[in-house]
Amino acid sequence: MSESLLGVDPGAFFGLTVLLFGAAALASGRALARNWRPLWQAVPYAMLLAAADRFLLYALFEGELVSASGFAIGWAILLAFSLLAYRATRARLMVRQYPWLYEPAGPLSWRERR
């Protein structure tokens, strides 16, 4: 069931998509936030990472190259990692760069000082 949905063995999908490309998506989200880029730019970067992930799953593990569901699941996972890293980094930057204006309100947000 899951192999037909992912287009490849679940172990290979987890190892390559979640571990290896997940780390790349985290780095991508942090880089976007550190350079004050808009959040929407995470979407095409995650899509490019998902395409590279799909190709490596095909080339190394004999997965399906054109698997719409496998690509969509991989893209959603990578986008989630990227958005999480973006938001955490942006919250840390806002509090660190503008300490007179903002204080931490959790790991992913900030609030105005009272």
GIGI-V880806 format. One record per residue. PSI is psi as a letter, one per 40 degrees, with the letter a starting at -180 (999 if undefined). Layout:
BEGIN
[[PSI] [PSI]]
END
This chain:
BEGIN
[[d] [d] [d] [d] [d] [d] [e] [i] [h] [d] [d] [d] [d] [d] [d] [d] [d] [d] [d] [d] [d] [d] [d] [d] [d] [d] [d] [d] [d] [d] [d] [d] [d] [d] [e] [f] [i] [i] [d] [d] [e] [d] [d] [d] [d] [d] [d] [d] [d] [d] [d] [d] [d] [d] [d] [d] [d] [d] [d] [d] [e] [f] [i] [h] [d] [g] [h] [d] [d] [d] [d] [d] [d] [d] [d] [d] [d] [d] [d] [d] [d] [d] [d] [d] [d] [d] [d] [d] [d] [d] [d] [d] [d] [d] [d] [d] [d] [g] [d] [e] [d] [i] [i] [i] [f] [i] [e] [e] [i] [i] [i] [i] [i] [999]]
END
